[in-house]
């Protein structure tokens, strides 16, 4: 039986081929490379799977090596394929595999599917005619690190003005503070906005503007027929975002807007693990 495993900064999440789902808390050991890798080995091998899809946050090469994971730096340089020489393992970026899972299970009629996930950071995935787009080295679709404000807010990657610096959990928190708000977590800001707090609503409005700016850029560059929005931040404020499809079509050029549909992912926090499962299943079936 196949399984998909998503290695995140707080949890390792698992989706089995038979529908079982698991969450394993690893935040307390994520800074200890040896302990973390030992725990990942245990989770991956548990249940003697036939093959495992492994989704990892960060810049992942086509060979399955973690070039850099900003949120889990202890795994930088890890070759995940070499950790599991006795089973079939397929490794990829978590959002890229999440996008493939959206196509594989829910949107096989899509010719060009774009996924944008906003949570702790901001990532993107692209599936073209059923194939995940990886680029030359495997690092394609790091859309959170395209510049939307020249010389703007510092990003977790070390650059300034990245889309992620504005559209992420820490981006929303920073926007709220810049408007004179106290230091609050993104979930509390969203909660206050839903309760009608003016400052929180103003912060969400500004966040939405940055979100739309980046999405219009991607629609013009990639011309997708399906745009899927996902991630904890998006999920939390979905009801505050209004009709994003209408807004995007109004701001974008008419030709790329013509066939565009904007949808929210229904997979929640298991998006990466489900996509990893789809990836290993597709490799086994040579889809």
BAKOLSE-552181 format. One line per field, with one value per residue (C-alpha): residue number from 1; residue in three letters; x negated, z, y. Coordinates in Angstrom, 1 decimal. Layout:
# BAKOLSE-552181
k <- c(NUM | ...) .
r <- c(Ala | ...) .
X <- c(X | ...) .
Z <- c(Z | ...) .
Y <- c(Y | ...) .
***
This chain:
# BAKOLSE-552181
k <- c(1 | 2 | 3 | 4 | 5 | 6 | 7 | 8 | 9 | 10 | 11 | 12 | 13 | 14 | 15 | 16 | 17 | 18 | 19 | 20 | 21 | 22 | 23 | 24 | 25 | 26 | 27 | 28 | 29 | 30 | 31 | 32 | 33 | 34 | 35 | 36 | 37 | 38 | 39 | 40 | 41 | 42 | 43 | 44 | 45 | 46 | 47 | 48 | 49 | 50 | 51 | 52 | 53 | 54 | 55 | 56 | 57 | 58 | 59 | 60 | 61 | 62 | 63 | 64 | 65 | 66 | 67 | 68 | 69 | 70 | 71 | 72 | 73 | 74 | 75 | 76 | 77 | 78 | 79 | 80 | 81 | 82 | 83 | 84 | 85 | 86 | 87 | 88 | 89 | 90 | 91 | 92 | 93 | 94 | 95 | 96 | 97 | 98 | 99 | 100 | 101 | 102 | 103 | 104 | 105 | 106 | 107 | 108 | 109 | 110 | 111 | 112 | 113 | 114 | 115 | 116 | 117 | 118 | 119 | 120 | 121 | 122 | 123 | 124 | 125 | 126 | 127 | 128 | 129 | 130 | 131 | 132 | 133 | 134 | 135 | 136 | 137 | 138 | 139 | 140 | 141 | 142 | 143 | 144 | 145 | 146 | 147 | 148 | 149 | 150 | 151 | 152 | 153 | 154 | 155 | 156 | 157 | 158 | 159 | 160 | 161 | 162 | 163 | 164 | 165 | 166 | 167 | 168 | 169 | 170 | 171 | 172 | 173 | 174 | 175 | 176 | 177 | 178 | 179 | 180 | 181 | 182 | 183 | 184 | 185 | 186 | 187 | 188 | 189 | 190 | 191 | 192 | 193 | 194 | 195 | 196 | 197 | 198 | 199 | 200 | 201 | 202 | 203 | 204 | 205 | 206 | 207 | 208 | 209 | 210 | 211 | 212 | 213 | 214 | 215 | 216 | 217 | 218 | 219 | 220 | 221 | 222 | 223 | 224 | 225 | 226 | 227 | 228 | 229 | 230 | 231 | 232 | 233 | 234 | 235 | 236 | 237 | 238 | 239 | 240 | 241 | 242 | 243 | 244 | 245 | 246 | 247 | 248 | 249 | 250 | 251 | 252 | 253 | 254 | 255 | 256 | 257 | 258 | 259 | 260 | 261 | 262 | 263 | 264 | 265 | 266 | 267 | 268 | 269 | 270 | 271 | 272 | 273 | 274 | 275 | 276 | 277 | 278 | 279 | 280 | 281 | 282 | 283 | 284 | 285 | 286 | 287) .
r <- c(Unk | Unk | Unk | Unk | Unk | Unk | Unk | Unk | Unk | Unk | Unk | Unk | Unk | Unk | Unk | Unk | Unk | Unk | Unk | Unk | Unk | Unk | Unk | Unk | Unk | Unk | Unk | Unk | Unk | Unk | Unk | Unk | Unk | Unk | Unk | Unk | Unk | Unk | Unk | Unk | Unk | Unk | Unk | Unk | Unk | Unk | Unk | Unk | Unk | Unk | Unk | Unk | Unk | Unk | Unk | Unk | Unk | Unk | Unk | Unk | Unk | Unk | Unk | Unk | Unk | Unk | Unk | Unk | Unk | Unk | Unk | Unk | Unk | Unk | Unk | Unk | Unk | Unk | Unk | Unk | Unk | Unk | Unk | Unk | Unk | Unk | Unk | Unk | Unk | Unk | Unk | Unk | Unk | Unk | Unk | Unk | Unk | Unk | Unk | Unk | Unk | Unk | Unk | Unk | Unk | Unk | Unk | Unk | Unk | Unk | Unk | Unk | Unk | Unk | Unk | Unk | Unk | Unk | Unk | Unk | Unk | Unk | Unk | Unk | Unk | Unk | Unk | Unk | Unk | Unk | Unk | Unk | Unk | Unk | Unk | Unk | Unk | Unk | Unk | Unk | Unk | Unk | Unk | Unk | Unk | Unk | Unk | Unk | Unk | Unk | Unk | Unk | Unk | Unk | Unk | Unk | Unk | Unk | Unk | Unk | Unk | Unk | Unk | Unk | Unk | Unk | Unk | Unk | Unk | Unk | Unk | Unk | Unk | Unk | Unk | Unk | Unk | Unk | Unk | Unk | Unk | Unk | Unk | Unk | Unk | Unk | Unk | Unk | Unk | Unk | Unk | Unk | Unk | Unk | Unk | Unk | Unk | Unk | Unk | Unk | Unk | Unk | Unk | Unk | Unk | Unk | Unk | Unk | Unk | Unk | Unk | Unk | Unk | Unk | Unk | Unk | Unk | Unk | Unk | Unk | Unk | Unk | Unk | Unk | Unk | Unk | Unk | Unk | Unk | Unk | Unk | Unk | Unk | Unk | Unk | Unk | Unk | Unk | Unk | Unk | Unk | Unk | Unk | Unk | Unk | Unk | Unk | Unk | Unk | Unk | Unk | Unk | Unk | Unk | Unk | Unk | Unk | Unk | Unk | Unk | Unk | Unk | Unk | Unk | Unk | Unk | Unk | Unk | Unk | Unk | Unk | Unk | Unk | Unk | Unk | Unk | Unk | Unk | Unk | Unk | Unk | Unk | Unk | Unk | Unk | Unk | Unk) .
X <- c(0.0 | -1.2 | -1.3 | -2.0 | -4.1 | -4.3 | -7.2 | -6.4 | -7.8 | -5.4 | -3.9 | -4.6 | -1.3 | -0.4 | 2.3 | 2.6 | 4.0 | 6.9 | 7.8 | 6.2 | 4.8 | 2.2 | 0.4 | -2.9 | -4.1 | -7.8 | -8.2 | -10.1 | -12.8 | -12.9 | -16.2 | -18.0 | -18.9 | -19.6 | -16.5 | -14.3 | -15.6 | -15.3 | -11.7 | -10.9 | -12.4 | -10.1 | -7.0 | -7.9 | -8.6 | -5.8 | -3.3 | -5.8 | -4.5 | -5.0 | -6.1 | -6.1 | -5.6 | -7.5 | -6.5 | -9.0 | -8.8 | -11.6 | -13.8 | -14.0 | -16.0 | -14.8 | -17.1 | -15.3 | -17.9 | -16.8 | -18.8 | -17.3 | -14.3 | -13.8 | -11.3 | -13.2 | -16.9 | -18.1 | -17.2 | -19.2 | -21.4 | -19.5 | -19.2 | -15.8 | -16.1 | -19.3 | -17.6 | -15.3 | -17.3 | -15.0 | -11.6 | -10.4 | -10.4 | -9.3 | -10.3 | -9.2 | -8.3 | -5.1 | -3.1 | -4.1 | -3.0 | 0.1 | 1.0 | 0.5 | 2.9 | 5.5 | 5.2 | 5.0 | 8.0 | 10.2 | 9.4 | 8.3 | 10.2 | 7.7 | 5.1 | 3.1 | 3.7 | 2.1 | 2.1 | 1.2 | 0.9 | 0.7 | -0.3 | -3.5 | -5.0 | -3.6 | -4.2 | -3.0 | -2.6 | -1.8 | -0.4 | -0.5 | 1.5 | 1.2 | -2.5 | -3.9 | -6.1 | -9.5 | -11.8 | -15.4 | -16.6 | -13.3 | -12.9 | -10.2 | -7.1 | -8.7 | -6.2 | -6.3 | -9.7 | -8.8 | -9.1 | -5.9 | -7.3 | -10.8 | -12.8 | -9.8 | -9.4 | -12.1 | -11.2 | -12.1 | -14.4 | -16.6 | -15.4 | -13.1 | -9.7 | -8.8 | -5.1 | -5.5 | -6.6 | -3.1 | -1.0 | -1.7 | -1.0 | -3.9 | -2.9 | 0.6 | -0.9 | -3.3 | -0.6 | 1.5 | -1.3 | -2.2 | 1.4 | 0.8 | 2.1 | 0.6 | -1.6 | 1.0 | 0.9 | 2.5 | 5.4 | 6.4 | 6.3 | 8.6 | 10.9 | 11.1 | 11.8 | 14.7 | 16.0 | 16.0 | 12.8 | 12.0 | 8.2 | 8.2 | 10.6 | 8.2 | 5.3 | 7.2 | 8.2 | 4.5 | 3.5 | 6.2 | 4.8 | 1.3 | 2.8 | 4.7 | 1.6 | -0.4 | 2.4 | 2.9 | -0.8 | -0.6 | 2.6 | 0.8 | -2.4 | -0.9 | 2.6 | 4.2 | 7.7 | 7.8 | 6.5 | 6.7 | 6.2 | 5.1 | 3.2 | 4.1 | 4.2 | 6.5 | 8.7 | 9.1 | 10.1 | 11.9 | 15.2 | 13.5 | 11.9 | 15.1 | 15.4 | 11.8 | 12.7 | 14.7 | 12.0 | 9.2 | 11.1 | 11.9 | 8.2 | 6.6 | 6.6 | 9.7 | 8.0 | 6.3 | 9.3 | 11.7 | 11.2 | 10.1 | 11.9 | 10.9 | 11.6 | 10.6 | 8.9 | 11.1 | 8.2 | 7.2 | 4.0 | 3.5 | 3.0 | -0.7 | -0.4 | 2.4 | 0.4 | -2.6 | -0.4 | 0.8 | -2.8 | -4.0 | -0.8 | -1.2 | -4.8 | -3.9 | -1.1 | -3.3 | -0.6) .
Z <- c(0.0 | -0.8 | 1.6 | 1.3 | 3.9 | 4.3 | 6.4 | 7.9 | 10.6 | 13.3 | 12.1 | 9.8 | 8.2 | 6.6 | 4.1 | 3.3 | 0.1 | 2.1 | 3.4 | 6.9 | 8.1 | 10.8 | 12.4 | 14.2 | 16.2 | 15.6 | 16.4 | 19.6 | 17.7 | 14.4 | 15.4 | 16.1 | 12.7 | 14.0 | 16.1 | 13.4 | 10.6 | 12.9 | 13.6 | 9.9 | 9.1 | 11.6 | 10.2 | 6.6 | 7.2 | 9.7 | 8.2 | 5.6 | 2.7 | -0.9 | -1.8 | -0.3 | -1.7 | 0.4 | 0.4 | 1.9 | 2.4 | 0.7 | -2.4 | -3.4 | -6.3 | -8.8 | -7.1 | -3.8 | -2.1 | 0.2 | -1.2 | 1.5 | 3.7 | 5.3 | 7.9 | 8.7 | 8.3 | 10.1 | 7.0 | 4.6 | 2.4 | 3.2 | 0.4 | 1.3 | -1.4 | 0.1 | 3.6 | 2.2 | -0.1 | 0.3 | -0.8 | -3.6 | -2.5 | -4.6 | -3.2 | -4.1 | -2.8 | -0.7 | -2.7 | -6.0 | -4.9 | -3.4 | -6.8 | -8.4 | -5.8 | -6.7 | -10.4 | -9.7 | -7.5 | -8.3 | -11.5 | -14.3 | -16.8 | -16.1 | -18.8 | -16.6 | -12.9 | -10.6 | -6.8 | -4.4 | -0.7 | 1.9 | 5.5 | 7.4 | 4.0 | 0.5 | -2.1 | -5.6 | -7.7 | -11.4 | -13.2 | -17.0 | -18.9 | -15.9 | -15.3 | -12.3 | -13.6 | -11.8 | -13.8 | -14.7 | -11.2 | -9.4 | -7.8 | -10.1 | -8.8 | -5.7 | -6.4 | -2.9 | -3.7 | -6.7 | -5.8 | -5.5 | -3.7 | -4.6 | -1.4 | 0.7 | 3.8 | 4.5 | 3.6 | 5.4 | 2.4 | 3.2 | 0.3 | 0.4 | -1.0 | -1.8 | -2.1 | 0.9 | 3.0 | 2.6 | 2.0 | 4.8 | 8.5 | 9.4 | 6.5 | 7.9 | 11.4 | 10.1 | 8.1 | 11.3 | 13.4 | 10.7 | 11.1 | 14.8 | 16.0 | 18.8 | 18.3 | 17.5 | 15.8 | 12.3 | 13.6 | 16.2 | 13.6 | 11.4 | 14.3 | 15.2 | 11.6 | 11.6 | 14.7 | 12.9 | 14.4 | 12.1 | 12.4 | 11.8 | 8.8 | 7.4 | 7.7 | 6.0 | 3.2 | 2.7 | 2.7 | 0.1 | -2.2 | -2.1 | -2.7 | -5.8 | -7.1 | -7.0 | -8.5 | -11.4 | -12.2 | -12.2 | -14.3 | -16.9 | -16.9 | -16.7 | -18.2 | -16.0 | -16.5 | -12.8 | -9.8 | -6.5 | -3.3 | -0.1 | 3.2 | 6.7 | 6.3 | 3.3 | 5.0 | 8.1 | 6.2 | 3.3 | 4.2 | 4.3 | 0.8 | -1.2 | -4.8 | -5.8 | -9.2 | -10.2 | -8.9 | -10.7 | -14.0 | -13.7 | -13.2 | -15.6 | -19.3 | -20.9 | -22.9 | -19.9 | -17.7 | -20.2 | -19.1 | -15.5 | -12.6 | -9.0 | -6.3 | -2.7 | -2.0 | 0.0 | 1.4 | 4.3 | 6.2 | 4.5 | 1.1 | 0.9 | 2.1 | -0.3 | -3.1 | -2.1 | -2.2 | -5.7 | -6.9 | -5.8 | -7.2 | -10.5 | -10.8 | -10.0 | -12.7 | -15.0 | -15.4) .
Y <- c(0.0 | 3.5 | 6.5 | 10.2 | 12.0 | 15.8 | 17.1 | 20.5 | 22.7 | 21.5 | 18.2 | 15.3 | 14.5 | 11.2 | 10.0 | 6.3 | 4.9 | 3.5 | 7.0 | 6.8 | 10.1 | 10.7 | 13.7 | 13.5 | 16.4 | 17.2 | 20.9 | 20.2 | 18.2 | 20.0 | 21.8 | 18.5 | 17.1 | 13.5 | 13.2 | 14.7 | 12.4 | 9.4 | 10.3 | 10.9 | 7.5 | 5.8 | 7.6 | 6.8 | 3.1 | 2.5 | 0.0 | -1.4 | 0.7 | -0.4 | 3.1 | 6.6 | 10.1 | 12.6 | 16.3 | 18.7 | 22.5 | 24.3 | 24.2 | 20.6 | 19.3 | 16.7 | 14.2 | 14.6 | 16.7 | 19.6 | 22.5 | 24.8 | 24.7 | 28.1 | 26.8 | 23.6 | 24.5 | 21.3 | 19.3 | 21.5 | 19.2 | 16.0 | 13.5 | 11.9 | 9.2 | 7.9 | 7.6 | 4.9 | 2.7 | -0.3 | 1.2 | 3.3 | 7.0 | 10.0 | 13.4 | 16.9 | 20.4 | 20.3 | 22.9 | 21.5 | 18.0 | 19.6 | 21.1 | 17.7 | 16.2 | 18.8 | 17.8 | 14.0 | 13.7 | 16.7 | 18.5 | 16.2 | 18.3 | 21.2 | 21.9 | 24.3 | 24.2 | 26.7 | 26.3 | 29.1 | 28.2 | 30.9 | 29.9 | 30.4 | 31.3 | 31.4 | 28.7 | 27.8 | 24.7 | 24.3 | 21.2 | 21.4 | 18.7 | 16.4 | 16.9 | 18.9 | 21.7 | 21.5 | 23.6 | 22.7 | 22.1 | 21.3 | 24.7 | 26.2 | 28.0 | 29.6 | 32.4 | 33.7 | 35.1 | 37.2 | 40.9 | 42.9 | 46.0 | 47.2 | 47.6 | 46.6 | 44.5 | 41.9 | 38.3 | 35.1 | 34.3 | 37.3 | 39.5 | 42.5 | 43.1 | 39.5 | 38.6 | 36.3 | 39.2 | 40.6 | 37.5 | 35.0 | 34.6 | 36.9 | 39.3 | 39.8 | 40.3 | 42.9 | 44.8 | 44.9 | 46.3 | 48.9 | 50.2 | 50.8 | 47.4 | 45.4 | 42.3 | 39.7 | 36.3 | 36.1 | 33.9 | 36.5 | 39.3 | 37.3 | 36.5 | 40.2 | 41.1 | 38.6 | 40.3 | 43.7 | 45.2 | 48.2 | 47.9 | 44.2 | 44.6 | 47.3 | 44.9 | 42.1 | 44.5 | 45.5 | 41.8 | 41.1 | 43.8 | 42.3 | 38.8 | 40.0 | 41.9 | 38.7 | 36.6 | 38.9 | 38.7 | 34.9 | 34.8 | 37.0 | 34.9 | 31.4 | 31.7 | 28.9 | 27.6 | 26.7 | 28.7 | 26.9 | 28.8 | 26.9 | 27.2 | 28.0 | 31.8 | 31.6 | 29.0 | 31.2 | 34.4 | 32.8 | 34.5 | 37.9 | 37.7 | 38.3 | 37.2 | 36.8 | 35.3 | 38.3 | 40.7 | 38.9 | 38.8 | 42.5 | 43.4 | 40.9 | 41.1 | 39.7 | 36.8 | 35.0 | 35.8 | 34.2 | 30.6 | 31.2 | 29.6 | 30.4 | 27.8 | 27.0 | 23.7 | 21.3 | 19.2 | 21.4 | 20.7 | 17.3 | 18.9 | 18.2 | 14.6 | 13.9 | 15.3 | 13.2 | 10.1 | 11.1 | 11.6 | 8.1 | 6.5 | 8.2 | 7.2 | 3.6 | 3.7 | 5.8 | 8.4) .
***
